[in-house]
């Protein structure tokens, strides 16, 4: 019995991520991040691979990426979820802390009608951190009142730029905007 226990606990030589974990196809996935208790992420993915040795889950062929928030009315949760943001990307890696990384993505902040195209590299990917926001080496923003490109963007889900590289940024705030955001849709100002 003692030998069986010792052999069971010994590391298996040559075991790598391709031989461990799980691989699923045609998956609908919900992520409940511990660092953002009021948010839930929902995805459809053609392929999901889990690498338990490195604590990574990789999604490919992603559609319907969404960030949902628990709805509150007068400080009380209603039990419903509201769409806060959408995420479009081809591949996404989620680590053990629920941080998501990819090389390129589009985040749409629904309440601000803001489309943010994020570009990263292998060394400095686009990063989505739960409870904080997202960052990327370069970004293009299009919204009813802000348009342009921003270098080294760090932004909250509330559409607040926390950090950027002014030397590599050029964006404008439209003082005479011709449209506004109403119920998650751009509409002309009347």
C-alpha positions as CSV (number, residue, x, y, z in Angstrom):
1,X,0.0,0.0,0.0
2,X,2.8,2.4,0.9
3,X,4.6,1.7,-2.5
4,X,1.3,2.4,-4.4
5,X,0.9,5.7,-2.6
6,X,4.6,6.7,-3.3
7,X,4.2,5.8,-7.0
8,X,0.9,7.7,-7.3
9,X,2.5,10.9,-6.0
10,X,5.6,10.7,-8.1
11,X,5.7,13.2,-11.0
12,X,5.1,11.6,-14.4
13,X,8.1,12.1,-16.7
14,X,7.4,13.8,-20.0
15,X,3.9,14.9,-19.1
16,X,3.1,18.2,-20.8
17,X,0.0,20.3,-21.5
18,X,-0.9,18.4,-24.6
19,X,-1.2,15.2,-22.5
20,X,-3.1,16.8,-19.6
21,X,-6.1,19.0,-19.1
22,X,-9.1,19.0,-21.2
23,X,-10.1,20.0,-24.7
24,X,-13.7,20.8,-25.6
25,X,-15.4,21.8,-28.9
26,X,-18.5,23.9,-29.4
27,X,-18.7,25.3,-25.9
28,X,-20.7,28.0,-24.2
29,X,-18.7,29.2,-21.3
30,X,-19.4,31.5,-18.3
31,X,-16.7,33.0,-16.2
32,X,-17.5,34.3,-12.7
33,X,-14.3,36.3,-11.8
34,X,-13.5,36.4,-8.1
35,X,-11.9,39.9,-8.6
36,X,-15.2,41.3,-10.0
37,X,-18.0,39.8,-8.1
38,X,-20.8,41.8,-9.9
39,X,-19.6,40.8,-13.4
40,X,-20.0,37.7,-15.4
41,X,-18.3,36.9,-18.8
42,X,-20.1,34.8,-21.3
43,X,-18.5,33.3,-24.5
44,X,-19.2,30.8,-27.2
45,X,-16.1,29.1,-28.4
46,X,-15.4,26.6,-31.2
47,X,-12.5,25.2,-29.1
48,X,-11.5,25.4,-25.4
49,X,-8.2,23.9,-24.2
50,X,-7.3,23.8,-20.5
51,X,-3.7,23.5,-19.4
52,X,-3.8,22.7,-15.6
53,X,0.0,22.6,-15.4
54,X,0.3,26.3,-16.4
55,X,-3.1,27.4,-15.0
56,X,-4.3,28.6,-18.5
57,X,-7.5,28.1,-20.5
58,X,-7.4,29.1,-24.2
59,X,-10.5,29.8,-26.2
60,X,-10.5,29.9,-30.0
61,X,-13.2,30.6,-32.5
62,X,-14.9,33.0,-30.1
63,X,-18.3,34.5,-30.8
64,X,-20.8,36.3,-28.5
65,X,-18.2,37.5,-25.9
66,X,-20.1,39.6,-23.3
67,X,-19.5,41.2,-20.0
68,X,-22.7,41.2,-17.9
69,X,-23.3,43.1,-14.7
70,X,-25.8,42.3,-11.9
71,X,-28.5,44.9,-12.3
72,X,-29.1,47.2,-9.3
73,X,-32.1,49.4,-8.8
74,X,-31.9,51.8,-5.8
75,X,-29.0,49.9,-4.4
76,X,-30.7,46.5,-4.6
77,X,-29.9,43.6,-6.9
78,X,-32.8,42.7,-9.1
79,X,-31.6,39.2,-10.1
80,X,-31.2,40.2,-13.7
81,X,-28.1,40.9,-15.7
82,X,-27.5,43.8,-18.0
83,X,-25.1,43.9,-21.0
84,X,-22.1,46.1,-20.0
85,X,-19.6,45.3,-22.8
86,X,-19.0,43.0,-25.7
87,X,-15.7,41.4,-26.7
88,X,-14.7,40.3,-30.2
89,X,-11.5,38.4,-30.6
90,X,-10.3,35.2,-32.3
91,X,-8.3,33.7,-29.4
92,X,-8.3,34.5,-25.7
93,X,-6.3,33.0,-22.9
94,X,-7.6,33.1,-19.3
95,X,-5.1,32.6,-16.4
96,X,-5.7,31.4,-12.9
97,X,-6.5,34.9,-11.7
98,X,-9.1,35.3,-14.4
99,X,-7.0,37.8,-16.3
100,X,-7.6,37.5,-20.0
101,X,-5.0,38.1,-22.7
102,X,-5.1,38.2,-26.5
103,X,-3.1,39.9,-29.3
104,X,-6.1,41.8,-30.8
105,X,-9.6,42.6,-29.7
106,X,-12.5,44.9,-30.0
107,X,-14.3,45.9,-26.8
108,X,-17.6,47.8,-27.1
109,X,-18.7,49.6,-23.9
110,X,-22.4,49.5,-24.4
111,X,-23.5,52.3,-22.1
112,X,-21.0,54.7,-23.8
113,X,-21.5,53.4,-27.4
114,X,-17.7,53.2,-27.5
115,X,-15.9,50.8,-29.8
116,X,-12.2,50.3,-28.7
117,X,-10.0,48.4,-31.1
118,X,-7.0,47.0,-29.0
119,X,-3.7,45.8,-30.5
120,X,-1.0,44.0,-28.7
121,X,2.0,41.8,-29.3
122,X,3.2,38.4,-28.2
123,X,5.4,40.1,-25.5
124,X,2.9,42.8,-24.6
125,X,-0.6,41.5,-25.2
126,X,-4.0,43.1,-24.8
127,X,-4.9,42.5,-21.1
128,X,-8.3,42.5,-19.5
129,X,-8.1,42.5,-15.7
130,X,-11.1,41.7,-13.7
131,X,-12.4,44.6,-11.5
132,X,-10.0,47.0,-13.1
133,X,-10.4,47.3,-16.9
134,X,-8.2,46.7,-19.9
135,X,-4.9,47.8,-21.4
136,X,-3.0,47.5,-24.7
137,X,0.1,48.9,-26.4
138,X,-2.2,50.7,-28.9
139,X,-5.9,51.4,-29.3
140,X,-8.3,53.2,-31.6
141,X,-11.4,54.7,-30.0
142,X,-14.7,55.6,-31.7
143,X,-17.5,57.0,-29.6
144,X,-20.1,59.8,-30.0
145,X,-17.7,62.2,-28.2
146,X,-14.2,60.8,-28.4
147,X,-12.3,59.5,-31.4
148,X,-8.7,58.8,-32.2
149,X,-5.8,56.5,-31.3
150,X,-4.1,56.1,-28.0
151,X,-0.7,54.6,-27.2
152,X,-0.2,52.4,-24.1
153,X,-3.9,52.7,-23.2
154,X,-5.1,51.7,-19.7
155,X,-8.9,52.2,-19.4
156,X,-11.7,51.2,-17.0
157,X,-14.9,49.6,-18.0
158,X,-16.5,52.9,-17.1
159,X,-14.7,54.6,-20.1
160,X,-12.1,56.4,-18.0
161,X,-8.5,56.6,-19.4
162,X,-6.3,55.9,-16.4
163,X,-3.0,56.0,-18.3
164,X,-1.6,56.5,-21.8
165,X,1.4,57.6,-23.7
166,X,0.7,61.2,-24.9
167,X,3.6,61.1,-27.4
168,X,1.9,58.2,-29.2
169,X,-1.7,59.4,-28.8
170,X,-3.9,61.6,-30.9
171,X,-7.6,61.8,-30.0
172,X,-10.2,64.5,-29.8
173,X,-13.2,65.1,-27.6
174,X,-16.1,66.2,-29.8
175,X,-17.5,69.4,-28.3
176,X,-20.0,69.7,-31.2
177,X,-20.9,66.1,-31.4
178,X,-23.7,65.2,-33.9
179,X,-24.8,62.0,-32.1
180,X,-25.2,60.7,-28.5
181,X,-25.5,57.4,-26.9
182,X,-29.0,56.3,-25.8
183,X,-29.8,52.9,-24.5
184,X,-26.6,51.5,-25.9
185,X,-27.2,52.9,-29.4
186,X,-25.8,55.9,-31.2
187,X,-28.5,58.3,-32.2
188,X,-28.4,61.7,-33.9
189,X,-28.7,64.7,-31.6
190,X,-31.9,66.6,-32.2
